[in-house]
Amino acid sequence: MKPWIKAGLITAGVIVLVSTFFIGNQAEKAVVQQGSFNTDSLYIVSVLLGASLIAVGLRIKGNNKNKAITPKNSAK
C-alpha cells in the first residue's frame, strides 16, 4: 500500500481519540444542564474506533522497492 494510506489511518485514529476527549467534555457539561445522557457508550465506541484505526495503520506493510528480488523457495 501507499505510505500515505498508512499515515492517513494513523492520523484518523489520533483525531478520533482527541475529538472523543473534547466531545466528552461537552457532553458532560450538557449532562449537568439537561439531565441524563449516557456518555459511557460514546467513550467506549470512540476509543475502540480510534485504537483500531491506529492498529490497522501500524499493521499495514508498505511495498519496499529496494528489496532484492529473490524467489521464496531459494536456498540461501
C-alpha positions as CSV (number, residue, x, y, z in Angstrom):
1,M,0.0,0.0,0.0
2,K,1.0,3.6,-0.4
3,P,2.6,5.2,2.7
4,W,0.1,8.0,2.7
5,I,-2.7,5.4,3.4
6,K,-0.8,4.2,6.4
7,A,-0.2,7.7,7.7
8,G,-3.9,8.6,7.0
9,L,-5.2,5.7,9.1
10,I,-2.9,6.6,12.0
11,T,-3.9,10.3,11.7
12,A,-7.6,9.4,11.6
13,G,-7.2,7.3,14.8
14,V,-5.5,10.1,16.6
15,I,-8.1,12.6,15.5
16,V,-10.9,10.3,16.7
17,L,-9.2,9.8,20.1
18,V,-8.6,13.6,20.6
19,S,-12.1,14.5,19.4
20,T,-13.5,11.9,21.9
21,F,-11.9,13.9,24.7
22,F,-13.4,17.2,23.6
23,I,-16.8,15.9,22.7
24,G,-16.9,14.0,26.0
25,N,-16.2,17.2,27.9
26,Q,-19.0,19.0,26.1
27,A,-21.4,16.1,26.7
28,E,-20.5,16.1,30.4
29,K,-21.4,19.8,30.6
30,A,-24.7,19.0,28.8
31,V,-25.5,16.3,31.3
32,V,-25.2,18.7,34.1
33,Q,-27.5,21.2,32.4
34,Q,-30.2,18.9,30.8
35,G,-30.4,15.7,32.7
36,S,-29.4,12.2,31.8
37,F,-27.2,11.3,28.8
38,N,-25.2,8.2,28.8
39,T,-21.6,9.1,27.7
40,D,-20.1,5.8,28.7
41,S,-21.0,4.2,25.4
42,L,-19.7,7.2,23.5
43,Y,-16.3,6.9,25.2
44,I,-16.1,3.1,24.6
45,V,-17.1,3.2,20.9
46,S,-14.9,6.2,20.2
47,V,-11.8,4.8,22.0
48,L,-12.2,1.4,20.3
49,L,-12.6,3.1,16.9
50,G,-9.6,5.3,17.3
51,A,-7.4,2.5,18.7
52,S,-8.4,0.1,15.8
53,L,-7.6,2.7,13.2
54,I,-4.2,3.2,14.7
55,A,-3.6,-0.5,15.0
56,V,-4.6,-1.1,11.4
57,G,-2.4,1.8,10.3
58,L,0.6,0.3,12.1
59,R,0.0,-3.2,10.8
60,I,-0.1,-2.2,7.1
61,K,3.2,-3.1,5.5
62,G,4.4,-0.9,2.7
63,N,5.9,-2.0,-0.5
64,N,9.6,-1.8,-0.3
65,K,11.1,-1.4,-3.8
66,N,14.7,-1.5,-2.5
67,K,14.5,-5.2,-1.6
68,A,16.4,-7.7,-3.6
69,I,14.0,-9.8,-5.6
70,T,14.6,-13.4,-4.6
71,P,12.4,-16.4,-5.1
72,K,10.7,-17.6,-1.9
73,N,12.0,-21.2,-2.3
74,S,15.6,-20.3,-3.0
75,A,18.3,-21.8,-0.8
76,K,20.4,-19.3,1.0
